[in-house]
């Protein structure tokens, strides 16, 4: 009997090690996504934040611009003006993280008459939205 290890045993242990490392990487990626660390969730939230801020600021204060959020997400928003609303496209990229992705979110900022008693937006004439409130069904 020889004193050295058989090449079959060495190859078997090497394959088991590689398989273990691969399973560990898959397991850790699943945990990170479950914890909400996925950058696409953060990017979508940052894009929605831009649109909601514009809605709060009002129609007159909506302009194209860009910024960097959390030191790694680049947000760019482009405003297209219509007669009764402004269409906003927010593009979020995260070039520092690998792989680099791009996320696009669309929003609409409605026109509100200046000096109106309420902040209720003026709807375009072609809109099908009813001016009367709808009742919610009871379950």
Phi and psi in radians as a Rosetta constraint file:
Dihedral C 1 N 2 CA 2 C 2 CIRCULARHARMONIC -1.438 0.35
Dihedral N 2 CA 2 C 2 N 3 CIRCULARHARMONIC 2.708 0.35
Dihedral C 2 N 3 CA 3 C 3 CIRCULARHARMONIC -1.483 0.35
Dihedral N 3 CA 3 C 3 N 4 CIRCULARHARMONIC -0.322 0.35
Dihedral C 3 N 4 CA 4 C 4 CIRCULARHARMONIC -1.518 0.35
Dihedral N 4 CA 4 C 4 N 5 CIRCULARHARMONIC 2.873 0.35
Dihedral C 4 N 5 CA 5 C 5 CIRCULARHARMONIC -1.412 0.35
Dihedral N 5 CA 5 C 5 N 6 CIRCULARHARMONIC 2.566 0.35
Dihedral C 5 N 6 CA 6 C 6 CIRCULARHARMONIC -1.235 0.35
Dihedral N 6 CA 6 C 6 N 7 CIRCULARHARMONIC 2.483 0.35
Dihedral C 6 N 7 CA 7 C 7 CIRCULARHARMONIC -1.047 0.35
Dihedral N 7 CA 7 C 7 N 8 CIRCULARHARMONIC -0.521 0.35
Dihedral C 7 N 8 CA 8 C 8 CIRCULARHARMONIC -1.125 0.35
Dihedral N 8 CA 8 C 8 N 9 CIRCULARHARMONIC -0.677 0.35
Dihedral C 8 N 9 CA 9 C 9 CIRCULARHARMONIC -1.201 0.35
Dihedral N 9 CA 9 C 9 N 10 CIRCULARHARMONIC -0.709 0.35
Dihedral C 9 N 10 CA 10 C 10 CIRCULARHARMONIC -1.107 0.35
Dihedral N 10 CA 10 C 10 N 11 CIRCULARHARMONIC -0.803 0.35
Dihedral C 10 N 11 CA 11 C 11 CIRCULARHARMONIC -1.110 0.35
Dihedral N 11 CA 11 C 11 N 12 CIRCULARHARMONIC -0.706 0.35
Dihedral C 11 N 12 CA 12 C 12 CIRCULARHARMONIC -1.084 0.35
Dihedral N 12 CA 12 C 12 N 13 CIRCULARHARMONIC -0.807 0.35
Dihedral C 12 N 13 CA 13 C 13 CIRCULARHARMONIC -1.155 0.35
Dihedral N 13 CA 13 C 13 N 14 CIRCULARHARMONIC -0.631 0.35
Dihedral C 13 N 14 CA 14 C 14 CIRCULARHARMONIC -1.109 0.35
Dihedral N 14 CA 14 C 14 N 15 CIRCULARHARMONIC -0.759 0.35
Dihedral C 14 N 15 CA 15 C 15 CIRCULARHARMONIC -1.154 0.35
Dihedral N 15 CA 15 C 15 N 16 CIRCULARHARMONIC -0.690 0.35
Dihedral C 15 N 16 CA 16 C 16 CIRCULARHARMONIC -1.112 0.35
Dihedral N 16 CA 16 C 16 N 17 CIRCULARHARMONIC -0.690 0.35
Dihedral C 16 N 17 CA 17 C 17 CIRCULARHARMONIC -1.119 0.35
Dihedral N 17 CA 17 C 17 N 18 CIRCULARHARMONIC -0.790 0.35
Dihedral C 17 N 18 CA 18 C 18 CIRCULARHARMONIC -1.117 0.35
Dihedral N 18 CA 18 C 18 N 19 CIRCULARHARMONIC -0.732 0.35
Dihedral C 18 N 19 CA 19 C 19 CIRCULARHARMONIC -1.096 0.35
Dihedral N 19 CA 19 C 19 N 20 CIRCULARHARMONIC -0.725 0.35
Dihedral C 19 N 20 CA 20 C 20 CIRCULARHARMONIC -1.109 0.35
Dihedral N 20 CA 20 C 20 N 21 CIRCULARHARMONIC -0.729 0.35
Dihedral C 20 N 21 CA 21 C 21 CIRCULARHARMONIC -1.131 0.35
Dihedral N 21 CA 21 C 21 N 22 CIRCULARHARMONIC -0.756 0.35
Dihedral C 21 N 22 CA 22 C 22 CIRCULARHARMONIC -1.083 0.35
Dihedral N 22 CA 22 C 22 N 23 CIRCULARHARMONIC -0.773 0.35
Dihedral C 22 N 23 CA 23 C 23 CIRCULARHARMONIC -1.131 0.35
Dihedral N 23 CA 23 C 23 N 24 CIRCULARHARMONIC -0.641 0.35
Dihedral C 23 N 24 CA 24 C 24 CIRCULARHARMONIC -1.122 0.35
Dihedral N 24 CA 24 C 24 N 25 CIRCULARHARMONIC -0.737 0.35
Dihedral C 24 N 25 CA 25 C 25 CIRCULARHARMONIC -1.110 0.35
Dihedral N 25 CA 25 C 25 N 26 CIRCULARHARMONIC -0.737 0.35
Dihedral C 25 N 26 CA 26 C 26 CIRCULARHARMONIC -1.119 0.35
Dihedral N 26 CA 26 C 26 N 27 CIRCULARHARMONIC -0.758 0.35
Dihedral C 26 N 27 CA 27 C 27 CIRCULARHARMONIC -1.068 0.35
Dihedral N 27 CA 27 C 27 N 28 CIRCULARHARMONIC -0.772 0.35
Dihedral C 27 N 28 CA 28 C 28 CIRCULARHARMONIC -1.174 0.35
Dihedral N 28 CA 28 C 28 N 29 CIRCULARHARMONIC -0.662 0.35
Dihedral C 28 N 29 CA 29 C 29 CIRCULARHARMONIC -1.119 0.35
Dihedral N 29 CA 29 C 29 N 30 CIRCULARHARMONIC -0.679 0.35
Dihedral C 29 N 30 CA 30 C 30 CIRCULARHARMONIC -1.133 0.35
Dihedral N 30 CA 30 C 30 N 31 CIRCULARHARMONIC -0.724 0.35
Dihedral C 30 N 31 CA 31 C 31 CIRCULARHARMONIC -1.136 0.35
Dihedral N 31 CA 31 C 31 N 32 CIRCULARHARMONIC -0.741 0.35
Dihedral C 31 N 32 CA 32 C 32 CIRCULARHARMONIC -1.090 0.35
Dihedral N 32 CA 32 C 32 N 33 CIRCULARHARMONIC -0.722 0.35
Dihedral C 32 N 33 CA 33 C 33 CIRCULARHARMONIC -1.174 0.35
Dihedral N 33 CA 33 C 33 N 34 CIRCULARHARMONIC -0.644 0.35
Dihedral C 33 N 34 CA 34 C 34 CIRCULARHARMONIC -1.192 0.35
Dihedral N 34 CA 34 C 34 N 35 CIRCULARHARMONIC -0.495 0.35
Dihedral C 34 N 35 CA 35 C 35 CIRCULARHARMONIC -1.450 0.35
Dihedral N 35 CA 35 C 35 N 36 CIRCULARHARMONIC -0.087 0.35
Dihedral C 35 N 36 CA 36 C 36 CIRCULARHARMONIC 1.453 0.35
Dihedral N 36 CA 36 C 36 N 37 CIRCULARHARMONIC 0.345 0.35
Dihedral C 36 N 37 CA 37 C 37 CIRCULARHARMONIC -1.467 0.35
Dihedral N 37 CA 37 C 37 N 38 CIRCULARHARMONIC -0.084 0.35
Dihedral C 37 N 38 CA 38 C 38 CIRCULARHARMONIC -1.031 0.35
Dihedral N 38 CA 38 C 38 N 39 CIRCULARHARMONIC 2.152 0.35
Dihedral C 38 N 39 CA 39 C 39 CIRCULARHARMONIC -1.130 0.35
Dihedral N 39 CA 39 C 39 N 40 CIRCULARHARMONIC -0.388 0.35
Dihedral C 39 N 40 CA 40 C 40 CIRCULARHARMONIC -1.177 0.35
Dihedral N 40 CA 40 C 40 N 41 CIRCULARHARMONIC -0.584 0.35
Dihedral C 40 N 41 CA 41 C 41 CIRCULARHARMONIC -1.163 0.35
Dihedral N 41 CA 41 C 41 N 42 CIRCULARHARMONIC -0.775 0.35
Dihedral C 41 N 42 CA 42 C 42 CIRCULARHARMONIC -1.117 0.35
Dihedral N 42 CA 42 C 42 N 43 CIRCULARHARMONIC -0.736 0.35
Dihedral C 42 N 43 CA 43 C 43 CIRCULARHARMONIC -1.112 0.35
Dihedral N 43 CA 43 C 43 N 44 CIRCULARHARMONIC -0.743 0.35
Dihedral C 43 N 44 CA 44 C 44 CIRCULARHARMONIC -1.133 0.35
Dihedral N 44 CA 44 C 44 N 45 CIRCULARHARMONIC -0.700 0.35
Dihedral C 44 N 45 CA 45 C 45 CIRCULARHARMONIC -1.104 0.35
Dihedral N 45 CA 45 C 45 N 46 CIRCULARHARMONIC -0.720 0.35
Dihedral C 45 N 46 CA 46 C 46 CIRCULARHARMONIC -1.162 0.35
Dihedral N 46 CA 46 C 46 N 47 CIRCULARHARMONIC -0.633 0.35
Dihedral C 46 N 47 CA 47 C 47 CIRCULARHARMONIC -1.176 0.35
Dihedral N 47 CA 47 C 47 N 48 CIRCULARHARMONIC -0.759 0.35
Dihedral C 47 N 48 CA 48 C 48 CIRCULARHARMONIC -1.114 0.35
Dihedral N 48 CA 48 C 48 N 49 CIRCULARHARMONIC -0.587 0.35
Dihedral C 48 N 49 CA 49 C 49 CIRCULARHARMONIC -1.091 0.35
Dihedral N 49 CA 49 C 49 N 50 CIRCULARHARMONIC -0.713 0.35
Dihedral C 49 N 50 CA 50 C 50 CIRCULARHARMONIC -1.090 0.35
Dihedral N 50 CA 50 C 50 N 51 CIRCULARHARMONIC -0.799 0.35
Dihedral C 50 N 51 CA 51 C 51 CIRCULARHARMONIC -1.134 0.35
Dihedral N 51 CA 51 C 51 N 52 CIRCULARHARMONIC -0.762 0.35
Dihedral C 51 N 52 CA 52 C 52 CIRCULARHARMONIC -1.144 0.35
Dihedral N 52 CA 52 C 52 N 53 CIRCULARHARMONIC -0.666 0.35
Dihedral C 52 N 53 CA 53 C 53 CIRCULARHARMONIC -1.090 0.35
Dihedral N 53 CA 53 C 53 N 54 CIRCULARHARMONIC -0.708 0.35
Dihedral C 53 N 54 CA 54 C 54 CIRCULARHARMONIC -1.148 0.35
Dihedral N 54 CA 54 C 54 N 55 CIRCULARHARMONIC -0.667 0.35
Dihedral C 54 N 55 CA 55 C 55 CIRCULARHARMONIC -1.116 0.35
Dihedral N 55 CA 55 C 55 N 56 CIRCULARHARMONIC -0.670 0.35
Dihedral C 55 N 56 CA 56 C 56 CIRCULARHARMONIC -1.225 0.35
Dihedral N 56 CA 56 C 56 N 57 CIRCULARHARMONIC -0.729 0.35
Dihedral C 56 N 57 CA 57 C 57 CIRCULARHARMONIC -1.185 0.35
Dihedral N 57 CA 57 C 57 N 58 CIRCULARHARMONIC -0.510 0.35
Dihedral C 57 N 58 CA 58 C 58 CIRCULARHARMONIC 1.815 0.35
Dihedral N 58 CA 58 C 58 N 59 CIRCULARHARMONIC 2.864 0.35
Dihedral C 58 N 59 CA 59 C 59 CIRCULARHARMONIC -1.021 0.35
Dihedral N 59 CA 59 C 59 N 60 CIRCULARHARMONIC -0.737 0.35
Dihedral C 59 N 60 CA 60 C 60 CIRCULARHARMONIC -1.233 0.35
Dihedral N 60 CA 60 C 60 N 61 CIRCULARHARMONIC -0.367 0.35
Dihedral C 60 N 61 CA 61 C 61 CIRCULARHARMONIC -1.831 0.35
Dihedral N 61 CA 61 C 61 N 62 CIRCULARHARMONIC 0.408 0.35
Dihedral C 61 N 62 CA 62 C 62 CIRCULARHARMONIC -1.787 0.35
Dihedral N 62 CA 62 C 62 N 63 CIRCULARHARMONIC 1.989 0.35
Dihedral C 62 N 63 CA 63 C 63 CIRCULARHARMONIC -2.382 0.35
Dihedral N 63 CA 63 C 63 N 64 CIRCULARHARMONIC 2.788 0.35
Dihedral C 63 N 64 CA 64 C 64 CIRCULARHARMONIC -1.210 0.35
Dihedral N 64 CA 64 C 64 N 65 CIRCULARHARMONIC 2.504 0.35
Dihedral C 64 N 65 CA 65 C 65 CIRCULARHARMONIC -2.937 0.35
Dihedral N 65 CA 65 C 65 N 66 CIRCULARHARMONIC -3.055 0.35
Dihedral C 65 N 66 CA 66 C 66 CIRCULARHARMONIC -2.721 0.35
Dihedral N 66 CA 66 C 66 N 67 CIRCULARHARMONIC 2.801 0.35
Dihedral C 66 N 67 CA 67 C 67 CIRCULARHARMONIC -2.795 0.35
Dihedral N 67 CA 67 C 67 N 68 CIRCULARHARMONIC 3.104 0.35
Dihedral C 67 N 68 CA 68 C 68 CIRCULARHARMONIC -2.067 0.35
Dihedral N 68 CA 68 C 68 N 69 CIRCULARHARMONIC 2.222 0.35
Dihedral C 68 N 69 CA 69 C 69 CIRCULARHARMONIC -1.955 0.35
Dihedral N 69 CA 69 C 69 N 70 CIRCULARHARMONIC 2.423 0.35
Dihedral C 69 N 70 CA 70 C 70 CIRCULARHARMONIC 0.973 0.35
Dihedral N 70 CA 70 C 70 N 71 CIRCULARHARMONIC 0.392 0.35
Dihedral C 70 N 71 CA 71 C 71 CIRCULARHARMONIC 1.262 0.35
Dihedral N 71 CA 71 C 71 N 72 CIRCULARHARMONIC 0.011 0.35
Dihedral C 71 N 72 CA 72 C 72 CIRCULARHARMONIC -2.487 0.35
Dihedral N 72 CA 72 C 72 N 73 CIRCULARHARMONIC -0.240 0.35
Dihedral C 72 N 73 CA 73 C 73 CIRCULARHARMONIC -1.841 0.35
Dihedral N 73 CA 73 C 73 N 74 CIRCULARHARMONIC 2.107 0.35
Dihedral C 73 N 74 CA 74 C 74 CIRCULARHARMONIC -1.666 0.35
Dihedral N 74 CA 74 C 74 N 75 CIRCULARHARMONIC 2.080 0.35
Dihedral C 74 N 75 CA 75 C 75 CIRCULARHARMONIC -1.874 0.35
Dihedral N 75 CA 75 C 75 N 76 CIRCULARHARMONIC 2.273 0.35
Dihedral C 75 N 76 CA 76 C 76 CIRCULARHARMONIC -2.243 0.35
Dihedral N 76 CA 76 C 76 N 77 CIRCULARHARMONIC 2.301 0.35
Dihedral C 76 N 77 CA 77 C 77 CIRCULARHARMONIC -2.232 0.35
Dihedral N 77 CA 77 C 77 N 78 CIRCULARHARMONIC 2.380 0.35
Dihedral C 77 N 78 CA 78 C 78 CIRCULARHARMONIC -2.034 0.35
Dihedral N 78 CA 78 C 78 N 79 CIRCULARHARMONIC 2.243 0.35
Dihedral C 78 N 79 CA 79 C 79 CIRCULARHARMONIC -1.894 0.35
Dihedral N 79 CA 79 C 79 N 80 CIRCULARHARMONIC 2.219 0.35
Dihedral C 79 N 80 CA 80 C 80 CIRCULARHARMONIC -1.976 0.35
Dihedral N 80 CA 80 C 80 N 81 CIRCULARHARMONIC 2.134 0.35
Dihedral C 80 N 81 CA 81 C 81 CIRCULARHARMONIC -1.600 0.35
Dihedral N 81 CA 81 C 81 N 82 CIRCULARHARMONIC 2.262 0.35
Dihedral C 81 N 82 CA 82 C 82 CIRCULARHARMONIC -1.931 0.35
Dihedral N 82 CA 82 C 82 N 83 CIRCULARHARMONIC 3.033 0.35
Dihedral C 82 N 83 CA 83 C 83 CIRCULARHARMONIC -1.187 0.35
Dihedral N 83 CA 83 C 83 N 84 CIRCULARHARMONIC -0.605 0.35
Dihedral C 83 N 84 CA 84 C 84 CIRCULARHARMONIC -2.004 0.35
Dihedral N 84 CA 84 C 84 N 85 CIRCULARHARMONIC -0.046 0.35
Dihedral C 84 N 85 CA 85 C 85 CIRCULARHARMONIC -2.790 0.35
Dihedral N 85 CA 85 C 85 N 86 CIRCULARHARMONIC 2.883 0.35
Dihedral C 85 N 86 CA 86 C 86 CIRCULARHARMONIC -2.060 0.35
Dihedral N 86 CA 86 C 86 N 87 CIRCULARHARMONIC 2.230 0.35
Dihedral C 86 N 87 CA 87 C 87 CIRCULARHARMONIC -1.593 0.35
Dihedral N 87 CA 87 C 87 N 88 CIRCULARHARMONIC 2.250 0.35
Dihedral C 87 N 88 CA 88 C 88 CIRCULARHARMONIC -2.065 0.35
Dihedral N 88 CA 88 C 88 N 89 CIRCULARHARMONIC 2.207 0.35
Dihedral C 88 N 89 CA 89 C 89 CIRCULARHARMONIC -1.947 0.35
Dihedral N 89 CA 89 C 89 N 90 CIRCULARHARMONIC 2.068 0.35
Dihedral C 89 N 90 CA 90 C 90 CIRCULARHARMONIC -1.843 0.35
Dihedral N 90 CA 90 C 90 N 91 CIRCULARHARMONIC 2.197 0.35
Dihedral C 90 N 91 CA 91 C 91 CIRCULARHARMONIC -2.003 0.35
Dihedral N 91 CA 91 C 91 N 92 CIRCULARHARMONIC 2.181 0.35
Dihedral C 91 N 92 CA 92 C 92 CIRCULARHARMONIC -2.064 0.35
Dihedral N 92 CA 92 C 92 N 93 CIRCULARHARMONIC 2.229 0.35
Dihedral C 92 N 93 CA 93 C 93 CIRCULARHARMONIC -2.160 0.35
Dihedral N 93 CA 93 C 93 N 94 CIRCULARHARMONIC 2.706 0.35
Dihedral C 93 N 94 CA 94 C 94 CIRCULARHARMONIC -2.331 0.35
Dihedral N 94 CA 94 C 94 N 95 CIRCULARHARMONIC 1.467 0.35
Dihedral C 94 N 95 CA 95 C 95 CIRCULARHARMONIC -1.247 0.35
Dihedral N 95 CA 95 C 95 N 96 CIRCULARHARMONIC -0.368 0.35
Dihedral C 95 N 96 CA 96 C 96 CIRCULARHARMONIC -1.330 0.35
Dihedral N 96 CA 96 C 96 N 97 CIRCULARHARMONIC -0.538 0.35
Dihedral C 96 N 97 CA 97 C 97 CIRCULARHARMONIC -1.491 0.35
Dihedral N 97 CA 97 C 97 N 98 CIRCULARHARMONIC 2.574 0.35
Dihedral C 97 N 98 CA 98 C 98 CIRCULARHARMONIC -1.929 0.35
Dihedral N 98 CA 98 C 98 N 99 CIRCULARHARMONIC 2.319 0.35
Dihedral C 98 N 99 CA 99 C 99 CIRCULARHARMONIC -1.323 0.35
Dihedral N 99 CA 99 C 99 N 100 CIRCULARHARMONIC 2.741 0.35
Dihedral C 99 N 100 CA 100 C 100 CIRCULARHARMONIC -1.430 0.35
Dihedral N 100 CA 100 C 100 N 101 CIRCULARHARMONIC 2.264 0.35
Dihedral C 100 N 101 CA 101 C 101 CIRCULARHARMONIC -2.177 0.35
Dihedral N 101 CA 101 C 101 N 102 CIRCULARHARMONIC 2.956 0.35
Dihedral C 101 N 102 CA 102 C 102 CIRCULARHARMONIC -2.353 0.35
Dihedral N 102 CA 102 C 102 N 103 CIRCULARHARMONIC 2.311 0.35
Dihedral C 102 N 103 CA 103 C 103 CIRCULARHARMONIC -2.160 0.35
Dihedral N 103 CA 103 C 103 N 104 CIRCULARHARMONIC 2.396 0.35
Dihedral C 103 N 104 CA 104 C 104 CIRCULARHARMONIC -2.156 0.35
Dihedral N 104 CA 104 C 104 N 105 CIRCULARHARMONIC 2.274 0.35
Dihedral C 104 N 105 CA 105 C 105 CIRCULARHARMONIC -2.239 0.35
Dihedral N 105 CA 105 C 105 N 106 CIRCULARHARMONIC 2.384 0.35
Dihedral C 105 N 106 CA 106 C 106 CIRCULARHARMONIC -1.912 0.35
Dihedral N 106 CA 106 C 106 N 107 CIRCULARHARMONIC 2.451 0.35
Dihedral C 106 N 107 CA 107 C 107 CIRCULARHARMONIC -2.480 0.35
Dihedral N 107 CA 107 C 107 N 108 CIRCULARHARMONIC 2.852 0.35
Dihedral C 107 N 108 CA 108 C 108 CIRCULARHARMONIC -2.228 0.35
Dihedral N 108 CA 108 C 108 N 109 CIRCULARHARMONIC 2.275 0.35
Dihedral C 108 N 109 CA 109 C 109 CIRCULARHARMONIC -1.882 0.35
Dihedral N 109 CA 109 C 109 N 110 CIRCULARHARMONIC 1.933 0.35
Dihedral C 109 N 110 CA 110 C 110 CIRCULARHARMONIC -1.326 0.35
Dihedral N 110 CA 110 C 110 N 111 CIRCULARHARMONIC 2.722 0.35
Dihedral C 110 N 111 CA 111 C 111 CIRCULARHARMONIC -1.395 0.35
Dihedral N 111 CA 111 C 111 N 112 CIRCULARHARMONIC 2.356 0.35
Dihedral C 111 N 112 CA 112 C 112 CIRCULARHARMONIC -2.088 0.35
Dihedral N 112 CA 112 C 112 N 113 CIRCULARHARMONIC 2.276 0.35
Dihedral C 112 N 113 CA 113 C 113 CIRCULARHARMONIC -1.051 0.35
Dihedral N 113 CA 113 C 113 N 114 CIRCULARHARMONIC 2.315 0.35
Dihedral C 113 N 114 CA 114 C 114 CIRCULARHARMONIC -1.135 0.35
Dihedral N 114 CA 114 C 114 N 115 CIRCULARHARMONIC 2.403 0.35
Dihedral C 114 N 115 CA 115 C 115 CIRCULARHARMONIC 1.330 0.35
Dihedral N 115 CA 115 C 115 N 116 CIRCULARHARMONIC 0.196 0.35
Dihedral C 115 N 116 CA 116 C 116 CIRCULARHARMONIC -1.179 0.35
Dihedral N 116 CA 116 C 116 N 117 CIRCULARHARMONIC 2.606 0.35
Dihedral C 116 N 117 CA 117 C 117 CIRCULARHARMONIC -1.141 0.35
Dihedral N 117 CA 117 C 117 N 118 CIRCULARHARMONIC -0.556 0.35
Dihedral C 117 N 118 CA 118 C 118 CIRCULARHARMONIC -2.140 0.35
Dihedral N 118 CA 118 C 118 N 119 CIRCULARHARMONIC 2.925 0.35
Dihedral C 118 N 119 CA 119 C 119 CIRCULARHARMONIC -1.611 0.35
Dihedral N 119 CA 119 C 119 N 120 CIRCULARHARMONIC 0.345 0.35
Dihedral C 119 N 120 CA 120 C 120 CIRCULARHARMONIC -1.235 0.35
Dihedral N 120 CA 120 C 120 N 121 CIRCULARHARMONIC 2.169 0.35
Dihedral C 120 N 121 CA 121 C 121 CIRCULARHARMONIC -1.199 0.35
Dihedral N 121 CA 121 C 121 N 122 CIRCULARHARMONIC 2.600 0.35
Dihedral C 121 N 122 CA 122 C 122 CIRCULARHARMONIC -1.448 0.35
Dihedral N 122 CA 122 C 122 N 123 CIRCULARHARMONIC 2.156 0.35
Dihedral C 122 N 123 CA 123 C 123 CIRCULARHARMONIC -1.552 0.35
Dihedral N 123 CA 123 C 123 N 124 CIRCULARHARMONIC 2.501 0.35
Dihedral C 123 N 124 CA 124 C 124 CIRCULARHARMONIC -1.073 0.35
Dihedral N 124 CA 124 C 124 N 125 CIRCULARHARMONIC 2.675 0.35
Dihedral C 124 N 125 CA 125 C 125 CIRCULARHARMONIC -1.081 0.35
Dihedral N 125 CA 125 C 125 N 126 CIRCULARHARMONIC -0.480 0.35
Dihedral C 125 N 126 CA 126 C 126 CIRCULARHARMONIC -1.451 0.35
Dihedral N 126 CA 126 C 126 N 127 CIRCULARHARMONIC -0.009 0.35
Dihedral C 126 N 127 CA 127 C 127 CIRCULARHARMONIC -1.268 0.35
Dihedral N 127 CA 127 C 127 N 128 CIRCULARHARMONIC 2.491 0.35
Dihedral C 127 N 128 CA 128 C 128 CIRCULARHARMONIC -1.669 0.35
Dihedral N 128 CA 128 C 128 N 129 CIRCULARHARMONIC 0.103 0.35
Dihedral C 128 N 129 CA 129 C 129 CIRCULARHARMONIC -1.257 0.35
Dihedral N 129 CA 129 C 129 N 130 CIRCULARHARMONIC 2.315 0.35
Dihedral C 129 N 130 CA 130 C 130 CIRCULARHARMONIC -1.389 0.35
Dihedral N 130 CA 130 C 130 N 131 CIRCULARHARMONIC 2.527 0.35
Dihedral C 130 N 131 CA 131 C 131 CIRCULARHARMONIC -1.426 0.35
Dihedral N 131 CA 131 C 131 N 132 CIRCULARHARMONIC -0.342 0.35
Dihedral C 131 N 132 CA 132 C 132 CIRCULARHARMONIC -1.560 0.35
Dihedral N 132 CA 132 C 132 N 133 CIRCULARHARMONIC 2.531 0.35
Dihedral C 132 N 133 CA 133 C 133 CIRCULARHARMONIC -1.208 0.35
Dihedral N 133 CA 133 C 133 N 134 CIRCULARHARMONIC 2.569 0.35
Dihedral C 133 N 134 CA 134 C 134 CIRCULARHARMONIC -1.714 0.35
Dihedral N 134 CA 134 C 134 N 135 CIRCULARHARMONIC 2.548 0.35
Dihedral C 134 N 135 CA 135 C 135 CIRCULARHARMONIC -1.437 0.35
Dihedral N 135 CA 135 C 135 N 136 CIRCULARHARMONIC 2.415 0.35
Dihedral C 135 N 136 CA 136 C 136 CIRCULARHARMONIC -1.485 0.35
Dihedral N 136 CA 136 C 136 N 137 CIRCULARHARMONIC 2.410 0.35
Dihedral C 136 N 137 CA 137 C 137 CIRCULARHARMONIC -1.188 0.35
Dihedral N 137 CA 137 C 137 N 138 CIRCULARHARMONIC 2.547 0.35
Dihedral C 137 N 138 CA 138 C 138 CIRCULARHARMONIC -1.638 0.35
Dihedral N 138 CA 138 C 138 N 139 CIRCULARHARMONIC 2.425 0.35
